[in-house]
Amino acid sequence: MQYLAKVHAKQSHNTTQLQLLARNSSENLWELLVSQSVISTAKDIPFSEQMLLIAEIEDNNQVISVVDATEWVLGIVKDYLSLGVTPEELKGEIERAEQWRQSLTLQSQEVRRRTLETAARRDEIQNLEKRLKLDRETPDSGK
């Protein structure tokens, strides 16, 4: 799994501590870690303390690979922040999209309800037509 990490401390030539800050939970979704844990690795990390990294880490906290996070962070700045998009605007857009989705769902349910009502009325009219036809075909016994 990918993590945004910071080089916390270099204890010796072969041991580095990484502070895990956020986790990539799906393709474009990152979540901040509530309790920022520090893991140690014997893997040679050629970055200085306080440097931000993207780290690939297995479930057993085994560090597979690390890369400098500078390009990744600059990509976020370029793609989102350079457009003047604020987190509040993004939240507003998400809320509007959710309201739109709910509105479409209600409209769809209303269309389905009307379709069922129309089908039921059509069946009722067809049944009345059949009864009327049968009544006309049946000779009047009273006359």
C-alpha positions as a LaTeX table, in Angstrom:
\begin{tabular}{lrrr}
\hline
Residue & $x$ (\AA) & $y$ (\AA) & $z$ (\AA) \\
\hline
Met1 & 0.00 & 0.00 & 0.00 \\
Gln2 & 1.20 & 3.53 & $-0.69$ \\
Tyr3 & 1.79 & 6.00 & 2.11 \\
Leu4 & 2.80 & 9.62 & 2.28 \\
Ala5 & 5.63 & 9.53 & 4.79 \\
Lys6 & 8.24 & 11.80 & 6.26 \\
Val7 & 11.77 & 10.75 & 7.11 \\
His8 & 11.49 & 11.00 & 10.87 \\
Ala9 & 15.01 & 10.09 & 11.93 \\
Lys10 & 18.10 & 8.40 & 10.63 \\
Gln11 & 19.37 & 6.44 & 13.61 \\
Ser12 & 22.34 & 4.78 & 12.04 \\
His13 & 23.78 & 3.96 & 8.67 \\
Asn14 & 21.28 & 1.15 & 8.12 \\
Thr15 & 18.21 & 2.23 & 10.11 \\
Thr16 & 15.71 & 4.92 & 9.20 \\
Gln17 & 12.42 & 5.82 & 10.83 \\
Leu18 & 9.49 & 6.88 & 8.64 \\
Gln19 & 6.52 & 8.73 & 10.03 \\
Leu20 & 3.40 & 7.67 & 8.11 \\
Leu21 & 1.14 & 10.67 & 7.45 \\
Ala22 & $-1.50$ & 9.49 & 4.95 \\
Arg23 & $-2.55$ & 6.32 & 3.17 \\
Asn24 & $-3.72$ & 5.77 & $-0.39$ \\
Ser25 & $-6.98$ & 3.88 & 0.10 \\
Ser26 & $-7.99$ & 3.80 & $-3.58$ \\
Glu27 & $-6.83$ & 5.22 & $-6.90$ \\
Asn28 & $-7.54$ & 8.90 & $-6.19$ \\
Leu29 & $-8.42$ & 8.79 & $-2.52$ \\
Trp30 & $-5.99$ & 9.47 & 0.28 \\
Glu31 & $-6.87$ & 9.52 & 3.95 \\
Leu32 & $-4.93$ & 11.20 & 6.71 \\
Leu33 & $-3.81$ & 8.82 & 9.40 \\
Val34 & $-5.30$ & 9.82 & 12.74 \\
Ser35 & $-2.47$ & 8.28 & 14.65 \\
Gln36 & 0.66 & 8.95 & 12.70 \\
Ser37 & 2.77 & 5.90 & 13.32 \\
Val38 & 6.52 & 5.67 & 13.02 \\
Ile39 & 8.05 & 2.57 & 11.48 \\
Ser40 & 11.68 & 1.57 & 11.30 \\
Thr41 & 13.34 & 0.09 & 8.28 \\
Ala42 & 16.75 & $-1.31$ & 7.56 \\
Lys43 & 16.28 & $-0.38$ & 3.90 \\
Asp44 & 18.72 & 2.27 & 2.74 \\
Ile45 & 16.69 & 5.48 & 2.47 \\
Pro46 & 18.83 & 8.03 & 0.63 \\
Phe47 & 16.78 & 11.03 & 1.78 \\
Ser48 & 17.43 & 13.45 & 4.60 \\
Glu49 & 15.30 & 13.96 & 7.70 \\
Gln50 & 11.98 & 15.80 & 7.27 \\
Met51 & 11.85 & 14.89 & 3.55 \\
Leu52 & 8.41 & 13.86 & 2.26 \\
Leu53 & 8.27 & 10.50 & 0.47 \\
Ile54 & 5.81 & 8.23 & $-1.21$ \\
Ala55 & 6.49 & 4.83 & 0.33 \\
Glu56 & 5.24 & 1.44 & $-0.80$ \\
Ile57 & 4.80 & $-0.58$ & 2.39 \\
Glu58 & 3.51 & $-4.12$ & 2.88 \\
Asp59 & 1.07 & $-5.09$ & 5.62 \\
Asn60 & 3.91 & $-6.26$ & 7.86 \\
Asn61 & 5.48 & $-2.74$ & 7.68 \\
Gln62 & 8.14 & $-3.97$ & 5.27 \\
Val63 & 9.23 & $-1.00$ & 3.13 \\
Ile64 & 9.29 & $-2.06$ & $-0.51$ \\
Ser65 & 10.25 & 1.24 & $-2.15$ \\
Val66 & 10.40 & 4.97 & $-1.54$ \\
Val67 & 10.41 & 7.92 & $-3.92$ \\
Asp68 & 10.67 & 11.64 & $-3.40$ \\
Ala69 & 7.14 & 13.10 & $-3.06$ \\
Thr70 & 8.11 & 16.49 & $-4.52$ \\
Glu71 & 6.77 & 15.77 & $-8.03$ \\
Trp72 & 3.59 & 14.29 & $-6.60$ \\
Val73 & 2.98 & 17.35 & $-4.40$ \\
Leu74 & 3.75 & 19.70 & $-7.30$ \\
Gly75 & 1.26 & 17.78 & $-9.43$ \\
Ile76 & $-1.43$ & 18.40 & $-6.81$ \\
Val77 & $-0.54$ & 22.09 & $-6.73$ \\
Lys78 & $-0.63$ & 22.30 & $-10.53$ \\
Asp79 & $-3.84$ & 20.30 & $-10.99$ \\
Tyr80 & $-5.89$ & 21.76 & $-8.15$ \\
Leu81 & $-4.40$ & 24.67 & $-6.29$ \\
Ser82 & $-3.15$ & 26.64 & $-9.30$ \\
Leu83 & $-6.76$ & 26.83 & $-10.52$ \\
Gly84 & $-7.82$ & 28.52 & $-7.31$ \\
Val85 & $-9.92$ & 25.54 & $-6.28$ \\
Thr86 & $-10.22$ & 25.53 & $-2.53$ \\
Pro87 & $-11.18$ & 22.56 & $-0.37$ \\
Glu88 & $-14.42$ & 24.39 & 0.50 \\
Glu89 & $-15.28$ & 24.71 & $-3.20$ \\
Leu90 & $-14.59$ & 21.02 & $-3.73$ \\
Lys91 & $-16.83$ & 20.14 & $-0.78$ \\
Gly92 & $-19.54$ & 22.40 & $-2.21$ \\
Glu93 & $-19.28$ & 20.68 & $-5.60$ \\
Ile94 & $-19.49$ & 17.27 & $-3.95$ \\
Glu95 & $-22.61$ & 18.38 & $-2.04$ \\
Arg96 & $-24.20$ & 19.77 & $-5.22$ \\
Ala97 & $-23.44$ & 16.55 & $-7.08$ \\
Glu98 & $-24.98$ & 14.51 & $-4.25$ \\
Gln99 & $-28.11$ & 16.70 & $-4.26$ \\
Trp100 & $-28.35$ & 16.34 & $-8.04$ \\
Arg101 & $-28.00$ & 12.55 & $-7.73$ \\
Gln102 & $-30.74$ & 12.43 & $-5.10$ \\
Ser103 & $-33.00$ & 14.61 & $-7.24$ \\
Leu104 & $-32.48$ & 12.34 & $-10.25$ \\
Thr105 & $-33.23$ & 9.31 & $-8.11$ \\
Leu106 & $-36.50$ & 10.86 & $-6.93$ \\
Gln107 & $-37.44$ & 11.83 & $-10.49$ \\
Ser108 & $-36.66$ & 8.32 & $-11.71$ \\
Gln109 & $-38.81$ & 6.82 & $-8.95$ \\
Glu110 & $-41.66$ & 9.20 & $-9.88$ \\
Val111 & $-41.41$ & 8.20 & $-13.57$ \\
Arg112 & $-41.50$ & 4.51 & $-12.59$ \\
Arg113 & $-44.54$ & 5.12 & $-10.37$ \\
Arg114 & $-46.37$ & 6.93 & $-13.18$ \\
Thr115 & $-45.45$ & 4.18 & $-15.65$ \\
Leu116 & $-46.93$ & 1.57 & $-13.31$ \\
Glu117 & $-50.08$ & 3.67 & $-12.80$ \\
Thr118 & $-50.47$ & 4.09 & $-16.56$ \\
Ala119 & $-50.05$ & 0.35 & $-17.13$ \\
Ala120 & $-52.61$ & $-0.39$ & $-14.42$ \\
Arg121 & $-55.11$ & 2.07 & $-15.96$ \\
Arg122 & $-54.53$ & 0.59 & $-19.43$ \\
Asp123 & $-55.22$ & $-2.90$ & $-18.06$ \\
Glu124 & $-58.35$ & $-1.62$ & $-16.33$ \\
Ile125 & $-59.60$ & 0.02 & $-19.56$ \\
Gln126 & $-58.90$ & $-3.16$ & $-21.53$ \\
Asn127 & $-60.85$ & $-5.21$ & $-18.99$ \\
Leu128 & $-63.76$ & $-2.75$ & $-19.16$ \\
Glu129 & $-63.70$ & $-2.92$ & $-22.97$ \\
Lys130 & $-63.82$ & $-6.73$ & $-22.85$ \\
Arg131 & $-66.76$ & $-6.68$ & $-20.42$ \\
Leu132 & $-68.58$ & $-4.13$ & $-22.56$ \\
Lys133 & $-67.99$ & $-6.26$ & $-25.67$ \\
Leu134 & $-69.27$ & $-9.36$ & $-23.85$ \\
Asp135 & $-72.32$ & $-7.45$ & $-22.58$ \\
Arg136 & $-73.12$ & $-6.33$ & $-26.16$ \\
Glu137 & $-72.70$ & $-9.87$ & $-27.49$ \\
Thr138 & $-74.90$ & $-11.40$ & $-24.83$ \\
Pro139 & $-78.62$ & $-11.22$ & $-25.80$ \\
Asp140 & $-80.81$ & $-9.27$ & $-23.44$ \\
Ser141 & $-82.89$ & $-11.75$ & $-21.48$ \\
Gly142 & $-85.29$ & $-9.09$ & $-20.21$ \\
Lys143 & $-86.50$ & $-7.80$ & $-23.61$ \\
\hline
\end{tabular}
